[in-house]
Amino acid sequence: MSRPALVRYAGLAGSLLLAVAAWLGGASRPWQPTITPLTVFRGENGVVLPLAWLFGTALLIGAWWAGRKYVPSTRWAYVTAGLWVAPLLPFLPLASYDMYSYACQGWQQAAGLDPYAGGVNVLGCPWADAVAPTWRTAPAPYGPVFLLLAALAAKLGHSLGGTIAVLRVIALLGVGLIAVCLPGLARRAGVPAERAVWLVLACPLVPIHLVSGAHNDAVMVGLLMAGLALAVTRRSLPMVTAAGALLGLAVGVKATAVVVVPFVVLIVAVSPRRRANVLALLGGLVGALLAVSLAAGRGLGWITGLSGSGVSVQWTSPSTAVGMVLGFFGVNAVPVTRVIGMVLLAGVLIWLWWRARFADPLRYAALGLAATVVLAPVFHPWYAVWALAPLAVTVRRETRWLVLPCAVAAALCMPDGYNLALATKVPGAIAMTALLVYFGVKARKALHEAKSVHPVAAGESRAGDRLLRRDP
């Protein structure tokens, strides 16, 4: 068997095993997570379920990793990714209960209630018992675009099962939009289209979280990539306006998408009609946001709802991990370290934007999203896709640094949504903090070495400049 065939069918075997895990122990109603490391060791879940999850995840990750340097064609990558997704479509949500929160928020919106006014414990929902307790008191943290989509799912689906099915179709459309945009953006950046398609669509995070779990990140990233694809063409003012509208809709799903807007301004500003392009972009963005906010009828309440998203405290967020380590010594430092992380993120984004003025803004937009994923106060595995998609179309050389974190993230959640970060709080927080210290020391050493280098002769390029021009 050829290597591409081996990669394809090893991943398909992994997907089939994960389908078995979803069937036997996916996120079900009512909320009752039963699959934890403790229950696995006790044998309470039998043998088939944990083994199907373990080997299925390992095969899917291994096939994705092995295949990144052996992608015969773009078509082959599309077909293989589709084969890996298909087995998970008929079964329970895998690795998260969030889809049930979406369903209840959609039901509330469709019923004329305000999902930004409170959680299911206040507003009610016929499927409230399926929502994870962490989120029962929290208002919807999503924008008006997703509220309208979730309401549509509730109206079309009628029942919980029907609503889940429509939400999964919406997520598939988001993934499809990503798939359409990848080749053009990759070619524009000089990246092989087949590799970009493989890195994103075959990533285990896509079948497990974006499709099976139907996370709305699929819609956000799809709209974001579509906006970027239109923006890089800059052919006409209507196209630039449409790019702004797509970016506005992406922000209307999750506010995180706003990170790329300053970089896109630089993209469209590289034109003789600079001012007109920038105004068209911002006009499309603001117009789309206002339109969907009016259509949802909730005003700007979604902005205040963002505060509830920080309830989760896990070491997978570096700033939170540092606070947790300090907490082991009796110091309640998580709120402080999270604020420090956000301040640092603001500084990094400003620095990246300044650098983007003299380089490729698309690449720096991807790095900005990566910085947001790393420095945000909360990290869930599917957040990695925010950065994965734009980085995959801009990274020209080695991809291990991009693939490895996504592979680890794909293995964090058990079939019914239990996050292994919960079972590894102490070692995980210590390891993440140690990793930060290690990178800090390495960065300090690199800066010291850079300062000690003798100045080069006049007219020659400096070593630091050459390094900054290299692709990540």
N, C-alpha and C positions, 0 to 999 in steps of 0.2 A: 504494500500500500504506500502511495506517495505521501510525502510529509503534509502537503495541504489537505489531503483526504483524511489523514490521521488526525490532524488538528480539528477539522470540521466534525468528524464523528465522535471524537473524544468529548468535545464540547456539547454535542447533541446528547450523548449519554449522560453527561452531567446535568443538562437541563431536564432530561426525563427523570432522573433521580430527584431533582428538586421539585418536579411536579408531584412525585410520590409524597415528598415531605409536605408540600402544600395541601395535598389531599388528606393526609393523615393528621397534620398538626398545624395548618395555616391559621392565620388570625380569624377567629370565628366569633359568632354572637352566641351568648353574651361574653363580655370581656372576662377572660379567665386564663391568663397566661400560665401554662403548665410546663412548658419546656424550658428548663433552666439547667445549668451545669449540675446542680444538686439532684434534680429529678432524673437527669440522664445517668448519673453515677448510681442512683438508687434503683435504676431499671424500671421506673414508673411509666415510662413511655414505650416500653418494649425495646426491641432491637432494630426493627426496620426503620422507624422514623429517624432516630439520631444518625444511623449509618447512612441513610439516604441523603440527609442534609449534609453530613460531613464529606462524603465522597462526591456528592453532586457539586458542592461548592468547590472542592479541590479540583475536580476535573474541569469545571467551567473556567476557573481562574488559571489553571495550568495551560489549558488550550489557548486562552487569550494571550497569555504571556509568550508561549512558544510560537504563536502564529504571527506575532507583530513584525517579524523579519522575513516572512515567507507568504506574502499575500500575492497570489497570481494575478489578480485583476480586481478592479472596482466591483464588477458584477459578482465575482466570487465572494467578495467581502459582504455585499448586500445579501446574497442568498444564504450564506452561512449564518449571518446575524439573524435573519428571519427564521431560519430553522431552529436556532437556539431560543427564540422568543415563543414560538408556536406552542410548545407543550405546556407552558404556564398559563395560557389564556383561559382555560375552562375552570380553573381551580380557585380555592380561597386565596385572599391576599397573602403574600409571602413577606415575612420579615417586618411587618408594621401594621398597626391598627389605624393609621391616619386616614385611610379611605372611609372609615365609618364616621370620623369627624367631618370629612368633606360632605358625606351624605346628609348628615344632620344640619350642617350649615346651609346646604342647598335646600333642604326641606324648610328651614326657617325662612330663608329668603323667598322661596316660592309661596310660603304662607303669609307673607306680608310682615314678618317679624324682622327685627334688626339684629343680625348676627354679631354686630359690633357692640351691642348693649350688654352682652353676657353670654355665658356658656349654656350648655344643655340643661344644667341644673336650674337655671333661671328661666330660660325661654321654652324649655321642653323639646322633645323630639320623640317620635314613636320608636326610634331605634337607639335611644340614649344608653341602654344597657350595653351596647357594643362599643361605646366610646371609652377610651382609656381614662381612668380616674384623673390622671395628670391634667387632662385637657377638658374635663367636664365643667370646670369653673372659668375657663379662659374664653374670652371673646375670640372671634375669628381674626387671625393675624394676616389674612390675605387681602389682596386688593379687590376692587369691584369687578374686574374682568373675571376672576375666578368665581366670585359669588354668582355672577350671571351664568357661568358654565355649570356650576354645581346645582343651581336652581333648575336649569334646563334638564340636567340629569335626573333630578328628583321628579320633575313633571313627566318626563318621558318614561322613566323607570317604574313609577308608582310604588312598587315594593322596594325593600332594601336590596334584594337580589337584582332587580331591574336597574336600580340606581347605580349599584356597583358595576354592572355591565356597561352602562353608558359612560361612567367615569373612566372605565378602562379603555373604551373606544376613544374618548377625548385624549387620554394619555398617549394612545397609539398614534393619533393624529399629530400630537406634539413631537413624538419621536420621528414620524414621517417627515415633518417639516425640517427637523435637524438633518435627516438623511439627504433631503433635496439640496440643502445649502452647503453641505460639506465639500463636495468636489470643487465647486467654483471658488470658494474661499481658499481652499488648499492650493489650487493652481495659481491663484493670484499671489500667494506668498511663496511660491516655488517649492511647495511640499507635495510629494506624491499623493494623489487623490486616494489611491487604494489603501495606503497606510493610514491616512486620516479617517477614512470610513471605518477601517478595522479598529483603530484605537477607540473610537467613540461607540459605534453601534454594537461591536462584539464585546465591549467591556461588561463584565458580569453585573455592574450596577444598573445597566439598562434593563435586561430581562427581569432581574430580581426586584429592583426598586421602582424604576420608571414605568414598567409595564405591569408586572404582577401586583406591586404595591400601588400602582397608579398615582404616584406622587405628582403634584401639580408642577414640580420642577421641570417635567417634560414639556409642559406648555410654555413655561417661562423661557427655558433655554431655546425651544423651537422658535418662538417669536424673536428672541434676542439674535439668534443666528440669521434669521430672515432679515431683520433690520440691518445687521452688519453686511449681509450680502448685497443689499440694495445700496447701502451707503458707499461701499467701495467702488461702485460703478460711476456714481456722480454724473450720470448722463443728462439729466434734465431736472428742473425744479420739482415737477410732480413726483419724480422718483425719489428725490431727496426728502420731500414731504412725506411720501409713503414710508420711507425708512424711519423717519421720526415717529410716525404713527405706530409702526410696529414696535419700536422701542418703548413708546408710551404704553402700549398694550402689555408688553413684557413687565414693565414696572407695575402695571395694574394687576398683575398676577402676584408677583413678589417684589417688594421694594428694592431688593438687592440689585436688580437689573439697572438701577440708576447709576451704579458705579461706572458703567461703560460710556455713559452719555458724554462726559467731557472729552474722552478720547475720540468718540465719533465726530464731535465738533471739529477736532483737528483733521479728521479724514476728509470731511466735506469742505473744509476751508482751503484745501489745496486745489484752488481753481481760480480763474480770473474773476468769476462772480462770487467771491468769497463771502461777502456780507449777505447776499441774497440766499446762498446755500445754507448758511448758519441760521438765518431767520426762518427759512423753510423747514429745516430740521426741527428746530425748537417749537415752531408753530404746529407742526404735525404731532409732536410729542405731547405738548400741552393740550392741544385740541382733542386728541384721542383720549387722554386721561379725563378731561372734563366731560366728554361725551359719555364714556362708560360710567363715570360717577353719577351723572344725571340719570342714566338709564337704570342703574341699580337703585337709585333713590335713597342712598345712604350718605350722601355728601362726602366729606373727608374723614368720616369716622374710622376708616380703615387705617389711617395713620396712627391714631391713638391705640388701636388694637395691636400694634407691633410690640408694645411693651410686654405682652403676655408670653412672647416666644422665648424669653430667657429663663423660664421656670426650670428647665432641664439643667442639671449640674453634672457634667461628665468630664473626665480627663481628656477626652478626644479633642476638646478645645484647649490649645496651649495656654492661653491666659487663665482659663478656669483651672487647669491642672496646677499651675503655680500657686494659685490661691488655695487649692485643696491641700497641697503640701504644707503651706504655712498653717493651714487649719489643723494639721496633725499636732502642731505645737500650741494649740489653743487660741489661735488668732483667726478671727472671721475676716479673711482677706479676699474672698472670691469677688465681692462687689468692687473692691478697689483694683484688683488685678484685671478685672474685666474692663474697667474704665481706662486703665493704662493701655490695655490692648487696643481699645477703640481709638485712643489718642494716637498711638503708634500707627494704627491703620490709616488714620487721616494723614499723618505725615508721609507714610509710604506712598499713598495714592497721589499726593501732591508731587512728590519727587518723581514718581513714574510719569505723571502727566508732563512735568517739565522736560524729562528726558525724551518723551514721545514727540516733542516739538521738533526734534532733530533726527528722528528715526521713523520706524513704522508704527503708527498709532495703534494698528490692529494688534500687533504683538504685545504692546504695552497695555492695551485693554485686557488681553488675556492674562497678563501678569497681575493686573489690578484685581481681577476676579479671583486669581489664586491667592493673593494677599488677603482678600476679604474672607475666603474660606478658612485660611489659617488663623487670622487674628480676630475673627468674630467671636463673641462670647459663647456661642453654641455651635456645635458641629454634629450633624447627623450624616451617616454614610452617603446618602444620595446628594448631599451638598457638593461632593467632589465633582459631580457632573457639570456644575456651573463653570468651573475652570477647565475641565477636561476637554469640552467641545471646542472652545476657542484656542486652547493651547495646541490641540491636535492638528489644527490647520496652520499653525505658525512655527512649530518646532521642526527644524530641518535635520537635526543631528540625533544624538543619542536620546532615547525615550525612556530608559529605565527609571529615571528620577520621577517621571510622570506616571508610569505604569505601577510602580511599587506601592505608593500610597493608595491608589484606587483598588489594588488587589487586597490590601489589608482592610480597607473600608468595606469591601464586598463580603468579607468574612465575619464582620462584627455582629450581625443580627441573626438570631435563631429563627426557625420557621414561623413562630407565632408573634415575633416582634421583640422578644427579650434581647436587649443589647448586652453583649458580653462585657461592655465597659462597666456595667453595674456590678458585675462579679469580680472585677479586677480594679476596684477603685484605688486601693493603696499602691499596688505595684505599678498600675497604669499611670497614676499621677506622678509617681517618683520617676518612672522611665521617661515620661514626656518632659518633665522638668530637667532631667539629666541630659536629654537630647538637646533641649534649648541651650543649656549651659555649654554643651559641646560645640554647637554651631556658633554660639557667641564667642567662644575662645578662638575658633577657627577664623571667624570674621575679623576679630581683633588682630590676630596674627597676620592675616592678609593685608589689613590696612597698614600695620606697622611695616611690613615688607614693601608695600607700595610707596610709603613715605621715604624709605631708606634707599630707594633706587636713585642712581645719579641722573640728573637731567640729561636728556638726549640733545643731540646737536640741533641747531636751529633749522627749521624746515622739515624735520622728520616727525612722523607720528609717534605719539607717546604710547607706551605699552598699555597704560590704563585705558586710553581711548580705543585701542584695538580690542581689548577685552570687552569693553562696553558695547562694541559693535557686533560681537559674536552672538549667535543665536543661542538661546538657552538649551 
